[in-house]
Structures are given as structure tokens and as C-alpha cells.
Amino acid sequence: MRRLSVTAWVVGLLAAGLVGLLVFGLTANSDDTSIDDAVRRGERPAAPDQQRQLPQLRAAGTKSLSDYRGKVVVLNFWAAWCDPCANEAPILEKAHKALAADRSGTVLGAIYDGSIASSLEFEQRHGLTFPSLRDVGTELAEQFGTRNLPETFVLDAKGRIVAVSRGEISEAFLTDAIARAKAA
């Protein structure tokens, strides 16, 4: 009788350990949606890691999100190998030209750990003129909870996130998001 109770206790302990590992694995690998949740509630959370300096793709030196303070910023995480990134490139370029024309902001690309050569070729092929920064090691992307590409965050002039798109954007989404960012 005693042997059966010890066996049941050991089996129960092992089962609890396995459940704990399963819960840990699911939460550790899930997307961070805290930014998304805040935006859905109508909040405007500050963009994370605004001081992080990233190398520019087409110029020497570095830039950070804080360098664009006072302007609307459409922050788009992309990579040259990403087909949805190619699909949305014309929408982003059109938005960049409109923001540049009225001097209210910019589209800012954040290259998701891509090579310089492939990124430059992607920009040339799609006629992109907006600035892009190289997120080497994807450290900025991690701060935004970015795991899949493309992902877009629209920031108001105070550096607060007003809209999030986790996936390919539409022109309607971007037009509406930029209008909300300008109205802030």
C-alpha cells in the first residue's frame, strides 16, 4: 500500500513539472502584444527604445527614433526576403512622399537583420526613397514585440504609438493611422 502511494506521489510530481514546462514554453514563445493591447484600449504608449542608435542603410552614421521627434513616423520592420514587404512597399512609398511633401513626417524602415547588399537591391527594385535603419541583431524589433514581417507602428510627433499592424498593411489602414497621428 505504501509503495503505491509513493509511486502516485512521484507520478503526480512529474505531471506537475511537465505542465509547468508546457506553460513556460507557451508563454516564452508567444508574441508580446502589450503594445497592441494598449493601442486597442485607446492608449498611446511611448515607442520603446527611442534612443537606440542604428546604422543608416544609405548613409554613414546612425539615427534613432528620437531623431524624428516632432514628426509623424511610420516605422516599418521589413526584410528583402519578405514577399508581403514587397507587396506593401508602394503603399509605404506613397505615404512617405505625402508626409515629406507637407513636412509632417516620414516613413522609416527598420531592416530586420538583413544584409546591406540585399536591402539596397530591394529598395532600388521597389523605388523606395524613405530612410531605412539596419536593426542588426533585431534588438529594436524585440522591443516592439516584432517576430513576423512586415510589422508597422505609426507614431505621433511625441513618439507615442497610435496604430499597429502586425502583417501586411493596406492603404486604408495607413491613411487612417497617419491622420490619427497628425491629429494628436
C-alpha positions as CSV (number, residue, x, y, z in Angstrom):
1,M,0.0,0.0,0.0
2,R,2.8,2.4,0.9
3,R,4.6,1.6,-2.3
4,L,1.6,2.6,-4.4
5,S,1.2,5.9,-2.6
6,V,4.9,6.8,-3.2
7,T,4.5,5.9,-6.9
8,A,1.4,8.0,-7.2
9,W,3.2,10.9,-5.5
10,V,6.2,10.7,-7.9
11,V,3.9,10.5,-10.9
12,G,1.9,13.5,-9.7
13,L,5.1,15.5,-9.1
14,L,6.3,14.6,-12.6
15,A,3.0,15.5,-14.2
16,A,3.0,18.9,-12.4
17,G,6.6,19.5,-13.6
18,L,5.6,18.7,-17.2
19,V,2.6,21.1,-17.0
20,G,4.8,23.8,-15.6
21,L,7.3,23.3,-18.5
22,L,4.4,23.4,-21.0
23,V,3.1,26.7,-19.6
24,F,6.5,28.2,-19.6
25,G,7.2,27.2,-23.2
26,L,3.9,28.6,-24.4
27,T,4.3,31.9,-22.7
28,A,8.0,32.3,-23.5
29,N,7.4,31.8,-27.3
30,S,4.2,33.8,-27.6
31,D,4.1,37.2,-29.3
32,D,4.4,40.2,-27.0
33,T,1.1,42.1,-27.6
34,S,1.3,44.6,-24.7
35,I,1.7,47.5,-27.2
36,D,-1.2,46.2,-29.3
37,D,-3.4,45.8,-26.2
38,A,-2.6,49.4,-25.1
39,V,-3.4,50.8,-28.5
40,R,-6.7,48.8,-28.7
41,R,-7.7,50.3,-25.3
42,G,-7.2,53.8,-26.8
43,E,-3.9,54.4,-25.1
44,R,-0.9,55.9,-26.8
45,P,2.1,54.1,-25.3
46,A,5.6,55.6,-25.8
47,A,7.5,53.9,-28.5
48,P,10.2,51.7,-26.8
49,D,13.9,52.2,-27.1
50,Q,13.7,55.6,-28.8
51,Q,17.3,56.4,-28.0
52,R,18.8,53.2,-29.6
53,Q,21.2,54.3,-32.4
54,L,21.0,52.1,-35.5
55,P,23.2,52.3,-38.6
56,Q,21.7,54.0,-41.6
57,L,21.4,51.9,-44.8
58,R,22.3,54.6,-47.4
59,A,24.4,57.0,-45.3
60,A,27.2,56.9,-42.8
61,G,26.4,57.2,-39.2
62,T,23.5,56.3,-37.1
63,K,20.0,57.5,-36.3
64,S,17.4,56.8,-33.6
65,L,13.6,57.2,-33.3
66,S,14.2,60.2,-31.1
67,D,16.0,62.0,-34.0
68,Y,12.5,62.2,-35.7
69,R,10.7,63.6,-32.6
70,G,8.3,66.4,-33.7
71,K,7.3,64.4,-36.8
72,V,4.9,61.6,-37.5
73,V,6.9,58.4,-38.1
74,V,5.6,55.3,-39.8
75,L,8.1,52.7,-38.5
76,N,8.0,49.6,-40.8
77,F,10.0,46.5,-40.0
78,W,10.9,44.8,-43.3
79,A,13.4,42.4,-45.0
80,A,14.4,41.9,-48.6
81,W,13.3,38.2,-48.5
82,C,9.8,39.1,-47.3
83,D,7.1,38.9,-50.0
84,P,4.4,40.8,-48.0
85,C,7.1,43.5,-47.5
86,A,7.4,43.8,-51.3
87,N,3.6,44.0,-51.6
88,E,3.3,46.9,-49.3
89,A,6.3,48.8,-50.5
90,P,4.3,51.0,-52.9
91,I,1.9,52.0,-50.2
92,L,4.7,53.0,-47.9
93,E,6.5,55.0,-50.6
94,K,3.2,56.9,-51.4
95,A,2.8,57.7,-47.7
96,H,6.4,58.8,-47.4
97,K,6.0,61.2,-50.4
98,A,2.9,62.7,-48.8
99,L,4.5,63.1,-45.4
100,A,7.6,64.6,-46.9
101,A,5.6,67.0,-49.1
102,D,3.8,68.6,-46.2
103,R,6.9,68.2,-43.9
104,S,4.8,66.4,-41.3
105,G,6.8,63.2,-41.0
106,T,8.5,60.2,-42.7
107,V,8.3,56.5,-43.3
108,L,11.2,54.9,-41.5
109,G,12.3,51.4,-42.5
110,A,13.8,49.1,-39.9
111,I,15.6,46.3,-41.8
112,Y,15.1,43.1,-39.9
113,D,18.7,41.8,-39.7
114,G,19.2,41.9,-43.5
115,S,22.4,42.3,-45.5
116,I,23.3,45.7,-46.8
117,A,23.5,44.4,-50.4
118,S,20.1,42.7,-50.4
119,S,18.5,45.6,-48.6
120,L,19.8,48.2,-51.1
121,E,18.7,46.0,-54.0
122,F,15.2,45.7,-52.5
123,E,15.0,49.5,-52.1
124,Q,16.1,50.1,-55.7
125,R,13.8,47.4,-57.2
126,H,10.8,49.0,-55.4
127,G,11.8,52.6,-55.8
128,L,11.9,53.3,-52.1
129,T,13.2,56.8,-51.1
130,F,12.4,56.8,-47.4
131,P,15.2,56.3,-44.9
132,S,16.0,52.9,-43.5
133,L,18.0,51.8,-40.5
134,R,19.6,48.5,-40.1
135,D,18.3,46.6,-37.0
136,V,21.3,44.4,-36.7
137,G,20.5,41.6,-34.2
138,T,16.8,42.7,-34.3
139,E,17.2,44.4,-30.9
140,L,14.8,47.2,-31.8
141,A,12.3,44.7,-33.2
142,E,12.4,42.8,-30.0
143,Q,11.4,45.9,-28.0
144,F,8.4,46.3,-30.3
145,G,7.5,42.6,-29.9
146,T,8.2,42.0,-33.6
147,R,8.6,38.4,-34.6
148,N,6.9,38.3,-38.0
149,L,7.3,40.6,-41.0
150,P,6.2,43.0,-42.0
151,E,5.1,45.0,-39.0
152,T,4.2,48.7,-38.9
153,F,3.9,51.1,-36.0
154,V,2.6,54.7,-36.6
155,L,4.0,57.2,-34.1
156,D,2.7,60.7,-33.4
157,A,5.0,63.7,-33.1
158,K,5.5,63.0,-29.4
159,G,6.9,59.5,-30.1
160,R,3.7,57.7,-29.0
161,I,2.3,54.7,-30.9
162,V,-1.2,55.4,-32.3
163,A,-1.6,52.4,-34.6
164,V,-0.1,48.9,-35.0
165,S,-0.3,46.5,-38.0
166,R,1.2,43.0,-37.5
167,G,1.2,41.9,-41.1
168,E,0.9,43.5,-44.5
169,I,-0.7,46.9,-44.3
170,S,-3.4,48.3,-46.5
171,E,-3.6,51.8,-47.8
172,A,-6.8,52.4,-45.8
173,F,-5.1,51.4,-42.6
174,L,-2.1,53.6,-43.2
175,T,-4.2,56.7,-44.3
176,D,-6.3,56.4,-41.2
177,A,-3.3,55.8,-38.9
178,I,-1.4,58.8,-40.2
179,A,-4.5,61.0,-39.9
180,R,-4.8,60.0,-36.2
181,A,-1.1,60.6,-35.6
182,K,-1.3,64.1,-37.1
183,A,-4.4,64.9,-35.0
184,A,-2.6,64.0,-31.8
